[in-house]
Amino acid sequence: MKLGERLKTIADMVPAGATMADIGTDHAYLPIYLVTRNVISRAIAGDIHYGPYLSAKNAVESRQLAEQVSVRQGNGLEVLSPGEADVAVIAGMGGANIIDILTSRPEVTISIKRLILQPMIAAALVREWLCINNWHIVDEQLVEEDGRLYQIIAAEQGISRQVEPVLYEIGPLLWHTRHPLLKQHIEELISHLRGVLSAMAGSTEAVNSVKYREFNGKLKELEDKLACL
Ligand SMILES: C[S@@+](CC[C@H](N)C(=O)[O-])C[C@H]1O[C@@H](n2cnc3c(N)ncnc32)[C@H](O)[C@@H]1O
């Protein structure tokens, strides 16, 4: 099985020998890839919906991998017992859903050593949640696939250093390592924020709101960061 650049980058962040839980696995591409390459010998593939659960199960069984990849249907970390997995991947979902998954089973979350998260939106919320909840960001990557940029965040337990608020948006390690796609990433954040502000500009109520001021402040901070590159 050949993975796309996004899933391949996620796979590269899974330590060899780990027991990995892929939450929201869909076709189980990630666990199948890692197990067939002998990077890991055991994985749990969970999905909340029956359709993806079934396609994961079929994909695993058709490759005779059922002993190594346990496919389970359920909401978030409910498919795991505490200590069962040391790495959890939650990829391809919104940031709020990821946070919901991490907060709803705290006894499981705390037993995981490494989280690998790939929020489709609201990555800043995810980074802030990680920092507040004593997860330290250890790796961050940007991947361009099919004309879209994806942010991937790996975190381990530990007190995180104070982060300048704008770096929740950008990604502290993407900034400090000057990731090759950093400029494009910040330009996209700016363009998105300008779009939101211009949509709000049509309503007096919106223009007078706290959110509008907050977004304008964030835009200025992002523009300042871009000017530093
Ligand atoms: C867009 S797919 C991403 C698949 C794969 N993780 C990837 O990144 O390519 C999102 C999957 O997450 C599942 N999902 C959404 N919310 C979930 C939850 N709370 N618990 C488990 N699975 C969930 C969906 O059913 C869907 O199969």
The ligand as a MOL file (V3000), in Angstrom:
LIG
                    3D

  0  0  0     0  0            999 V3000
M  V30 BEGIN CTAB
M  V30 COUNTS 27 29 0 0 0
M  V30 BEGIN ATOM
M  V30 1 C -11.9230 12.2700 6.8210 0
M  V30 2 S -11.8180 10.7340 7.6010 0 CHG=1
M  V30 3 C -10.0980 10.6520 7.9900 0
M  V30 4 C -9.5590 9.2720 7.8230 0
M  V30 5 C -8.1080 9.1080 8.2090 0
M  V30 6 N -7.9070 9.3310 9.6320 0
M  V30 7 C -7.2370 10.0580 7.4280 0
M  V30 8 O -6.7110 11.0090 8.0210 0
M  V30 9 O -7.0860 9.8670 6.2170 0 CHG=-1
M  V30 10 C -12.5160 11.0340 9.2110 0
M  V30 11 C -12.9680 9.7400 9.8700 0
M  V30 12 O -13.1420 10.0120 11.2490 0
M  V30 13 C -14.2840 9.3340 11.7000 0
M  V30 14 N -14.7120 10.0130 12.9420 0
M  V30 15 C -15.2420 11.2470 13.0800 0
M  V30 16 N -15.4960 11.5190 14.3760 0
M  V30 17 C -15.0960 10.4250 15.0730 0
M  V30 18 C -15.1050 10.0750 16.4530 0
M  V30 19 N -15.5840 10.9090 17.3840 0
M  V30 20 N -14.6200 8.8740 16.8090 0
M  V30 21 C -14.1350 8.0060 15.8890 0
M  V30 22 N -14.1290 8.2640 14.5680 0
M  V30 23 C -14.5930 9.4610 14.1630 0
M  V30 24 C -15.2340 9.4150 10.5260 0
M  V30 25 O -16.2200 8.4120 10.5730 0
M  V30 26 C -14.2870 9.2460 9.3370 0
M  V30 27 O -14.1620 7.8910 8.9620 0
M  V30 END ATOM
M  V30 BEGIN BOND
M  V30 1 1 1 2
M  V30 2 1 2 3
M  V30 3 1 2 10
M  V30 4 1 3 4
M  V30 5 1 4 5
M  V30 6 1 5 6
M  V30 7 1 5 7
M  V30 8 2 7 8
M  V30 9 1 7 9
M  V30 10 1 10 11
M  V30 11 1 11 12
M  V30 12 1 11 26
M  V30 13 1 12 13
M  V30 14 1 13 14
M  V30 15 1 13 24
M  V30 16 1 14 15
M  V30 17 1 14 23
M  V30 18 2 15 16
M  V30 19 1 16 17
M  V30 20 1 17 18
M  V30 21 2 17 23
M  V30 22 1 18 19
M  V30 23 2 18 20
M  V30 24 1 20 21
M  V30 25 2 21 22
M  V30 26 1 22 23
M  V30 27 1 24 25
M  V30 28 1 24 26
M  V30 29 1 26 27
M  V30 END BOND
M  V30 END CTAB
M  END
